[in-house]
């Protein structure tokens, strides 16, 4: 007998052992392996689904963030433009007010200068008249009593000087 011609009793024992091992594997081990593989498959699929859901939610949150960021940038640009416009308007108002105040000060100063010039001219004329009268009295050696006549002569002289200075200007 050789390996190709087995003995019947050994063959029966081998078939019974094989059937017992096969039955034990099929009854106990294969269902456990199947459950373990299914649990792993479910865990993998669940993890993939959860990760896809988390990824989709992250994309949505990112899109919302980008939209809010874009809106905030737009609002900041609008506020900057409004502040620039308001600043320009305030600068124009301040300039206009400064120009008005400057014009008022210049007009006031000119009026004051003109008034001071008239007062100084009148005082100077009086001083010149007094000095001229004193000089004439010294030259003549007697007091000049006709003050009205001296004033008329001085006024005529000043009118002639004013006419000459106006003609030169």
Phi and psi in degrees as GROMACS dihedral restraints (atoms count N, CA, C in turn):
[ dihedral_restraints ]
;  ai    aj    ak    al  type     phi  dphi    fc
    3     4     5     6     1  -131.7    20    10
    4     5     6     7     1  -167.9    20    10
    6     7     8     9     1   -68.8    20    10
    7     8     9    10     1   -18.0    20    10
    9    10    11    12     1   -90.8    20    10
   10    11    12    13     1   -10.8    20    10
   12    13    14    15     1  -125.4    20    10
   13    14    15    16     1    84.6    20    10
   15    16    17    18     1   -75.0    20    10
   16    17    18    19     1   161.2    20    10
   18    19    20    21     1   -80.2    20    10
   19    20    21    22     1   146.4    20    10
   21    22    23    24     1   -66.4    20    10
   22    23    24    25     1   -44.7    20    10
   24    25    26    27     1   -66.1    20    10
   25    26    27    28     1   -35.2    20    10
   27    28    29    30     1   -69.1    20    10
   28    29    30    31     1   -35.5    20    10
   30    31    32    33     1   -66.9    20    10
   31    32    33    34     1   -38.4    20    10
   33    34    35    36     1   -67.7    20    10
   34    35    36    37     1   -43.7    20    10
   36    37    38    39     1   -63.4    20    10
   37    38    39    40     1   -41.7    20    10
   39    40    41    42     1   -65.0    20    10
   40    41    42    43     1   -40.5    20    10
   42    43    44    45     1   -67.0    20    10
   43    44    45    46     1   -41.2    20    10
   45    46    47    48     1   -64.9    20    10
   46    47    48    49     1   -43.9    20    10
   48    49    50    51     1   -63.1    20    10
   49    50    51    52     1   -42.3    20    10
   51    52    53    54     1   -63.1    20    10
   52    53    54    55     1   -43.5    20    10
   54    55    56    57     1   -64.3    20    10
   55    56    57    58     1   -39.5    20    10
   57    58    59    60     1   -65.7    20    10
   58    59    60    61     1   -45.2    20    10
   60    61    62    63     1   -65.5    20    10
   61    62    63    64     1   -42.4    20    10
   63    64    65    66     1   -63.2    20    10
   64    65    66    67     1   -44.2    20    10
   66    67    68    69     1   -62.4    20    10
   67    68    69    70     1   -42.3    20    10
   69    70    71    72     1   -64.3    20    10
   70    71    72    73     1   -44.6    20    10
   72    73    74    75     1   -61.6    20    10
   73    74    75    76     1   -48.7    20    10
   75    76    77    78     1   -67.5    20    10
   76    77    78    79     1   -36.2    20    10
   78    79    80    81     1   -81.2    20    10
   79    80    81    82     1   -39.5    20    10
   81    82    83    84     1  -112.7    20    10
   82    83    84    85     1   -49.9    20    10
   84    85    86    87     1   -79.8    20    10
   85    86    87    88     1   -45.3    20    10
   87    88    89    90     1   -63.2    20    10
   88    89    90    91     1   -45.5    20    10
   90    91    92    93     1   -61.3    20    10
   91    92    93    94     1   -37.4    20    10
   93    94    95    96     1   -65.3    20    10
   94    95    96    97     1   -44.4    20    10
   96    97    98    99     1   -62.4    20    10
   97    98    99   100     1   -43.7    20    10
   99   100   101   102     1   -61.9    20    10
  100   101   102   103     1   -46.7    20    10
  102   103   104   105     1   -60.9    20    10
  103   104   105   106     1   -42.3    20    10
  105   106   107   108     1   -64.1    20    10
  106   107   108   109     1   -44.6    20    10
  108   109   110   111     1   -64.4    20    10
  109   110   111   112     1   -41.7    20    10
  111   112   113   114     1   -64.9    20    10
  112   113   114   115     1   -40.3    20    10
  114   115   116   117     1   -63.5    20    10
  115   116   117   118     1   -41.6    20    10
  117   118   119   120     1   -63.9    20    10
  118   119   120   121     1   -43.6    20    10
  120   121   122   123     1   -62.5    20    10
  121   122   123   124     1   -44.3    20    10
  123   124   125   126     1   -61.6    20    10
  124   125   126   127     1   -42.2    20    10
  126   127   128   129     1   -63.6    20    10
  127   128   129   130     1   -42.4    20    10
  129   130   131   132     1   -65.7    20    10
  130   131   132   133     1   -47.8    20    10
  132   133   134   135     1   -64.2    20    10
  133   134   135   136     1   -41.4    20    10
  135   136   137   138     1   -62.4    20    10
  136   137   138   139     1   -41.8    20    10
  138   139   140   141     1   -65.1    20    10
  139   140   141   142     1   -41.0    20    10
  141   142   143   144     1   -65.1    20    10
  142   143   144   145     1   -45.5    20    10
  144   145   146   147     1   -62.5    20    10
  145   146   147   148     1   -43.7    20    10
  147   148   149   150     1   -63.6    20    10
  148   149   150   151     1   -41.6    20    10
  150   151   152   153     1   -67.1    20    10
  151   152   153   154     1   -36.9    20    10
  153   154   155   156     1   -66.1    20    10
  154   155   156   157     1   -40.0    20    10
  156   157   158   159     1   -64.7    20    10
  157   158   159   160     1   -44.4    20    10
  159   160   161   162     1   -63.8    20    10
  160   161   162   163     1   -40.5    20    10
  162   163   164   165     1   -64.1    20    10
  163   164   165   166     1   -43.2    20    10
  165   166   167   168     1   -63.2    20    10
  166   167   168   169     1   -42.7    20    10
  168   169   170   171     1   -64.6    20    10
  169   170   171   172     1   -39.3    20    10
  171   172   173   174     1   -64.5    20    10
  172   173   174   175     1   -40.3    20    10
  174   175   176   177     1   -63.8    20    10
  175   176   177   178     1   -40.5    20    10
  177   178   179   180     1   -65.1    20    10
  178   179   180   181     1   -45.1    20    10
  180   181   182   183     1   -62.7    20    10
  181   182   183   184     1   -40.4    20    10
  183   184   185   186     1   -63.6    20    10
  184   185   186   187     1   -41.7    20    10
  186   187   188   189     1   -64.4    20    10
  187   188   189   190     1   -41.7    20    10
  189   190   191   192     1   -63.5    20    10
  190   191   192   193     1   -42.1    20    10
  192   193   194   195     1   -61.6    20    10
  193   194   195   196     1   -44.9    20    10
  195   196   197   198     1   -62.7    20    10
  196   197   198   199     1   -40.7    20    10
  198   199   200   201     1   -63.5    20    10
  199   200   201   202     1   -45.3    20    10
  201   202   203   204     1   -64.4    20    10
  202   203   204   205     1   -40.3    20    10
  204   205   206   207     1   -63.5    20    10
  205   206   207   208     1   -43.7    20    10
  207   208   209   210     1   -62.5    20    10
  208   209   210   211     1   -42.5    20    10
  210   211   212   213     1   -64.8    20    10
  211   212   213   214     1   -40.7    20    10
  213   214   215   216     1   -65.1    20    10
  214   215   216   217     1   -40.1    20    10
  216   217   218   219     1   -63.9    20    10
  217   218   219   220     1   -42.0    20    10
  219   220   221   222     1   -62.7    20    10
  220   221   222   223     1   -44.2    20    10
  222   223   224   225     1   -63.2    20    10
  223   224   225   226     1   -41.3    20    10
  225   226   227   228     1   -63.7    20    10
  226   227   228   229     1   -41.4    20    10
  228   229   230   231     1   -64.9    20    10
  229   230   231   232     1   -40.1    20    10
  231   232   233   234     1   -64.3    20    10
  232   233   234   235     1   -43.5    20    10
  234   235   236   237     1   -64.8    20    10
  235   236   237   238     1   -40.2    20    10
  237   238   239   240     1   -61.1    20    10
  238   239   240   241     1   -44.1    20    10
  240   241   242   243     1   -65.6    20    10
  241   242   243   244     1   -41.7    20    10
  243   244   245   246     1   -63.2    20    10
  244   245   246   247     1   -42.2    20    10
  246   247   248   249     1   -65.4    20    10
  247   248   249   250     1   -39.5    20    10
  249   250   251   252     1   -64.0    20    10
  250   251   252   253     1   -45.3    20    10
  252   253   254   255     1   -62.4    20    10
  253   254   255   256     1   -44.4    20    10
  255   256   257   258     1   -64.4    20    10
  256   257   258   259     1   -40.0    20    10
  258   259   260   261     1   -63.9    20    10
  259   260   261   262     1   -41.4    20    10
  261   262   263   264     1   -63.2    20    10
  262   263   264   265     1   -42.6    20    10
  264   265   266   267     1   -63.3    20    10
  265   266   267   268     1   -43.6    20    10
  267   268   269   270     1   -63.2    20    10
  268   269   270   271     1   -40.1    20    10
  270   271   272   273     1   -63.2    20    10
  271   272   273   274     1   -42.3    20    10
  273   274   275   276     1   -62.7    20    10
  274   275   276   277     1   -42.7    20    10
  276   277   278   279     1   -64.7    20    10
  277   278   279   280     1   -43.6    20    10
  279   280   281   282     1   -64.9    20    10
  280   281   282   283     1   -41.1    20    10
  282   283   284   285     1   -62.5    20    10
  283   284   285   286     1   -45.4    20    10
  285   286   287   288     1   -61.3    20    10
  286   287   288   289     1   -43.5    20    10
  288   289   290   291     1   -64.6    20    10
  289   290   291   292     1   -42.7    20    10
  291   292   293   294     1   -63.2    20    10
  292   293   294   295     1   -41.3    20    10
  294   295   296   297     1   -63.0    20    10
  295   296   297   298     1   -44.1    20    10
  297   298   299   300     1   -62.3    20    10
  298   299   300   301     1   -45.2    20    10
  300   301   302   303     1   -64.5    20    10
  301   302   303   304     1   -39.8    20    10
  303   304   305   306     1   -62.8    20    10
  304   305   306   307     1   -44.7    20    10
  306   307   308   309     1   -62.2    20    10
  307   308   309   310     1   -40.5    20    10
  309   310   311   312     1   -63.4    20    10
  310   311   312   313     1   -43.4    20    10
  312   313   314   315     1   -64.5    20    10
  313   314   315   316     1   -41.8    20    10
  315   316   317   318     1   -64.4    20    10
  316   317   318   319     1   -45.1    20    10
  318   319   320   321     1   -62.8    20    10
  319   320   321   322     1   -42.9    20    10
  321   322   323   324     1   -63.7    20    10
  322   323   324   325     1   -42.7    20    10
  324   325   326   327     1   -66.1    20    10
  325   326   327   328     1   -39.6    20    10
  327   328   329   330     1   -64.0    20    10
  328   329   330   331     1   -43.7    20    10
  330   331   332   333     1   -62.2    20    10
  331   332   333   334     1   -42.8    20    10
  333   334   335   336     1   -65.4    20    10
  334   335   336   337     1   -41.5    20    10
  336   337   338   339     1   -63.1    20    10
  337   338   339   340     1   -40.8    20    10
  339   340   341   342     1   -65.2    20    10
  340   341   342   343     1   -42.5    20    10
  342   343   344   345     1   -64.4    20    10
  343   344   345   346     1   -43.2    20    10
  345   346   347   348     1   -64.0    20    10
  346   347   348   349     1   -37.7    20    10
  348   349   350   351     1   -64.5    20    10
  349   350   351   352     1   -42.9    20    10
  351   352   353   354     1   -64.4    20    10
  352   353   354   355     1   -43.6    20    10
  354   355   356   357     1   -63.7    20    10
  355   356   357   358     1   -44.7    20    10
  357   358   359   360     1   -65.4    20    10
  358   359   360   361     1   -39.7    20    10
  360   361   362   363     1   -64.0    20    10
  361   362   363   364     1   -42.8    20    10
  363   364   365   366     1   -64.3    20    10
  364   365   366   367     1   -43.3    20    10
  366   367   368   369     1   -64.9    20    10
  367   368   369   370     1   -40.9    20    10
  369   370   371   372     1   -64.2    20    10
  370   371   372   373     1   -41.1    20    10
  372   373   374   375     1   -62.9    20    10
  373   374   375   376     1   -41.2    20    10
  375   376   377   378     1   -64.0    20    10
  376   377   378   379     1   -41.3    20    10
  378   379   380   381     1   -66.4    20    10
  379   380   381   382     1   -41.1    20    10
  381   382   383   384     1   -64.4    20    10
  382   383   384   385     1   -42.2    20    10
  384   385   386   387     1   -61.8    20    10
  385   386   387   388     1   -44.2    20    10
  387   388   389   390     1   -64.5    20    10
  388   389   390   391     1   -45.6    20    10
  390   391   392   393     1   -64.4    20    10
  391   392   393   394     1   -41.2    20    10
  393   394   395   396     1   -64.2    20    10
  394   395   396   397     1   -39.5    20    10
  396   397   398   399     1   -65.9    20    10
  397   398   399   400     1   -44.1    20    10
  399   400   401   402     1   -61.6    20    10
  400   401   402   403     1   -42.6    20    10
  402   403   404   405     1   -64.9    20    10
  403   404   405   406     1   -42.4    20    10
  405   406   407   408     1   -64.5    20    10
  406   407   408   409     1   -38.7    20    10
  408   409   410   411     1   -64.8    20    10
  409   410   411   412     1   -37.4    20    10
  411   412   413   414     1   -68.1    20    10
  412   413   414   415     1   -41.3    20    10
  414   415   416   417     1   -66.4    20    10
  415   416   417   418     1   -45.0    20    10
  417   418   419   420     1   -76.9    20    10
  418   419   420   421     1   -27.5    20    10
  420   421   422   423     1    82.3    20    10
  421   422   423   424     1    11.1    20    10
  423   424   425   426     1  -143.5    20    10
  424   425   426   427     1   155.1    20    10
  426   427   428   429     1   -71.2    20    10
  427   428   429   430     1   146.2    20    10
  429   430   431   432     1   -93.7    20    10
  430   431   432   433     1   119.3    20    10
  432   433   434   435     1   -98.1    20    10
  433   434   435   436     1   -21.2    20    10
  435   436   437   438     1   -88.7    20    10
  436   437   438   439     1    83.8    20    10
  438   439   440   441     1   -69.7    20    10
  439   440   441   442     1   -32.0    20    10
  441   442   443   444     1   -63.2    20    10
  442   443   444   445     1   -43.3    20    10
  444   445   446   447     1   -66.6    20    10
  445   446   447   448     1   -39.6    20    10
  447   448   449   450     1   -64.6    20    10
  448   449   450   451     1   -39.7    20    10
  450   451   452   453     1   -65.5    20    10
  451   452   453   454     1   -42.1    20    10
  453   454   455   456     1   -60.9    20    10
  454   455   456   457     1   -42.6    20    10
  456   457   458   459     1   -63.7    20    10
  457   458   459   460     1   -43.9    20    10
  459   460   461   462     1   -64.4    20    10
  460   461   462   463     1   -42.0    20    10
  462   463   464   465     1   -63.8    20    10
  463   464   465   466     1   -39.7    20    10
  465   466   467   468     1   -64.4    20    10
  466   467   468   469     1   -40.1    20    10
  468   469   470   471     1   -63.5    20    10
  469   470   471   472     1   -46.1    20    10
  471   472   473   474     1   -65.5    20    10
  472   473   474   475     1   -36.5    20    10
  474   475   476   477     1   -63.7    20    10
  475   476   477   478     1   -39.9    20    10
  477   478   479   480     1   -66.2    20    10
  478   479   480   481     1   -40.5    20    10
  480   481   482   483     1   -64.7    20    10
  481   482   483   484     1   -43.6    20    10
  483   484   485   486     1   -62.1    20    10
  484   485   486   487     1   -40.7    20    10
  486   487   488   489     1   -65.7    20    10
  487   488   489   490     1   -40.9    20    10
  489   490   491   492     1   -65.5    20    10
  490   491   492   493     1   -42.7    20    10
  492   493   494   495     1   -69.9    20    10
  493   494   495   496     1   -31.8    20    10
  495   496   497   498     1   -70.2    20    10
  496   497   498   499     1   -39.0    20    10
  498   499   500   501     1   -67.4    20    10
  499   500   501   502     1   -34.4    20    10
  501   502   503   504     1   -74.3    20    10
  502   503   504   505     1   -31.1    20    10
